[in-house]
């Protein structure tokens, strides 16, 4: 007797810190793509970002758990346990580790715009389907980016959203939904300086 494969969305990143934008994308993915769960893979260290100003992994995991606050959003240190640093390597191991699951990579339009700088970025398109969620000011930049142009012929229509996770890669979709302008950079800035513009007392920058 065959079992129905669980449909999992993967949202990776530094989550420095996690915020409502991550949660909004996750909730949209659960509903729009018909997923069973969304996994937040909190990276020990993003290779494209400086470790200066990066909160400790334990702190970022705890904050992500607080922000997620949903039974179908699972916060994970899977990259730490797999010993991977790059998305392509992580996804390759995840697909092998969970052969009976169906995965879709979730990302914001801002990441699609710079995806050509990722290690083995073209391989990612061949490992799992990809759902790109629109973000303020990035729509046209993302769709004109090298990654979008290179895989333009594999772009699926939004009307087929619920079949994306079971599609044979390469397959990707640009999802237009309610845009959330919040960013981790903005949150860190507000925490450091305070809403009034005067610098708030902070502990030493973790290194």
C-alpha positions in Angstrom: 0.0 0.0 0.0 1.5 3.3 -1.1 1.7 6.3 1.2 1.1 9.9 0.1 4.3 11.9 0.1 4.4 14.8 2.4 4.8 18.2 0.7 7.4 20.4 2.3 8.4 23.9 1.6 12.0 24.9 2.6 12.8 28.5 3.5 16.5 28.9 4.2 18.5 31.9 5.4 20.3 33.5 8.3 17.1 34.6 10.1 19.0 37.4 11.7 16.5 37.9 13.0 13.4 36.0 11.9 10.4 38.4 11.2 6.8 38.6 10.0 8.0 38.6 6.4 9.3 35.1 6.8 6.1 34.1 8.5 3.9 35.7 5.8 5.8 33.8 3.0 5.4 30.6 4.9 1.7 31.0 5.5 1.2 31.9 1.9 3.1 28.9 0.8 1.2 26.5 3.0 -2.1 27.8 1.6 -1.2 28.7 -2.0 1.0 25.7 -2.8 -1.0 23.2 -0.7 1.9 22.2 1.5 1.9 20.1 4.6 4.8 21.9 6.3 7.3 24.7 5.9 10.8 24.1 7.2 12.9 27.1 8.3 16.5 26.1 7.8 18.4 28.6 10.0 21.9 28.7 8.5 24.9 28.6 10.9 26.6 31.2 8.6 25.5 32.5 5.2 28.6 32.4 3.0 27.5 35.6 1.3 27.1 37.6 4.5 29.7 38.8 7.0 29.8 37.1 10.4 30.1 40.6 12.0 26.7 41.4 13.4 25.4 37.8 13.1 23.7 36.7 16.3 24.6 33.3 17.7 22.8 30.4 16.1 21.0 29.4 19.3 19.6 32.9 19.6 18.5 33.0 16.0 16.8 29.6 16.4 15.0 30.7 19.5 13.8 33.9 17.9 12.6 32.0 14.8 10.6 29.6 17.0 9.0 32.6 18.7 8.1 34.3 15.4 7.0 31.2 13.6 4.4 30.3 16.2 2.6 27.9 14.0 2.2 24.1 14.2 3.1 23.6 10.5 6.2 25.8 10.5 9.1 23.9 11.7 12.3 25.7 12.7 15.4 23.6 12.2 19.2 23.5 12.5 19.4 20.9 9.8 22.3 22.6 7.9 24.4 22.4 11.1 23.6 18.7 11.4 24.2 18.0 7.8 27.4 19.9 7.8 26.5 22.0 4.7 27.0 25.7 4.0 25.7 26.2 0.5 22.0 25.8 -0.6 22.9 23.4 -3.5 24.7 21.1 -1.1 22.0 21.3 1.5 19.2 20.5 -0.9 21.2 17.6 -2.4 21.5 16.0 1.0 17.9 16.8 2.0 16.5 15.1 -1.1 18.6 12.0 -0.4 17.8 12.0 3.3 14.0 12.2 2.7 13.4 10.3 -0.5 9.6 9.9 0.2 9.0 13.7 0.7 8.4 16.2 -2.1 10.2 19.5 -1.6 9.8 23.0 -3.0 12.4 25.8 -2.3 10.8 29.0 -1.1 12.6 32.4 -1.7 11.8 36.1 -1.9 12.2 38.0 -5.2 15.2 39.8 -3.7 17.1 36.5 -3.6 16.2 35.6 -7.1 17.7 38.9 -8.3 21.1 37.9 -6.9 20.8 34.1 -7.2 23.5 33.9 -9.9 26.1 34.7 -7.2 25.2 31.5 -5.3 27.4 28.4 -5.5 26.1 26.0 -8.1 22.9 28.0 -8.5 21.8 26.3 -11.7 22.0 22.9 -9.9 19.3 24.2 -7.4 16.8 24.5 -10.3 17.5 20.8 -11.1 17.1 19.5 -7.6 13.7 20.8 -6.5 10.9 23.1 -7.8 11.2 26.7 -6.7 8.6 29.2 -5.6 9.6 32.9 -5.7 7.5 35.3 -3.7 7.2 38.9 -4.8 8.7 41.6 -2.6 8.4 45.4 -2.8 10.7 47.1 -5.4 12.1 43.7 -6.5 9.5 42.5 -9.0 11.1 43.7 -12.3 14.7 43.3 -11.1 14.0 39.7 -10.2 12.3 38.8 -13.4 15.0 40.4 -15.4 17.8 38.7 -13.5 20.1 36.1 -15.0 18.5 33.1 -13.1 14.9 34.1 -14.3 16.1 34.5 -17.8 18.1 31.3 -17.9 15.2 29.2 -16.7 12.4 31.3 -18.3 11.1 28.3 -20.3 10.5 26.3 -17.1 8.4 29.0 -15.4 5.0 27.6 -14.4 1.7 29.6 -14.3 0.4 30.7 -11.0 -2.9 28.9 -11.7 -0.9 25.6 -11.3 0.4 26.6 -7.9 -0.8 23.5 -6.1 1.0 21.2 -8.5 4.4 22.9 -8.3 5.7 20.8 -5.4 5.1 17.6 -7.3 6.5 18.9 -10.6 9.6 17.5 -12.1 12.4 20.0 -11.8 13.4 22.3 -13.3 10.1 24.1 -12.5 9.6 27.5 -10.9 6.9 30.0 -10.2 6.8 33.7 -9.5 4.0 34.2 -6.9 2.3 37.5 -6.6 0.8 38.0 -3.1 0.4 40.7 -0.5 3.8 42.3 -0.3 5.5 42.7 3.1 8.2 45.4 3.0 9.9 44.3 6.3 13.5 43.1 6.2 15.9 41.8 8.7 18.3 44.6 8.0 15.6 47.2 8.9 14.8 45.3 12.1 18.5 45.2 13.2 18.9 48.9 12.5 15.8 49.7 14.6 17.0 47.5 17.4 20.5 49.2 17.3 19.4 52.8 17.1 15.9 52.7 18.5 12.7 54.1 16.8 13.6 57.7 17.9 16.9 57.6 16.2 19.0 57.6 19.4 21.3 54.6 19.8 20.0 52.0 22.2 22.3 50.2 24.6 23.4 46.9 23.1 25.7 44.1 24.1 28.9 43.7 22.2 28.6 42.5 18.6 28.8 38.7 18.4 31.7 37.4 16.3 
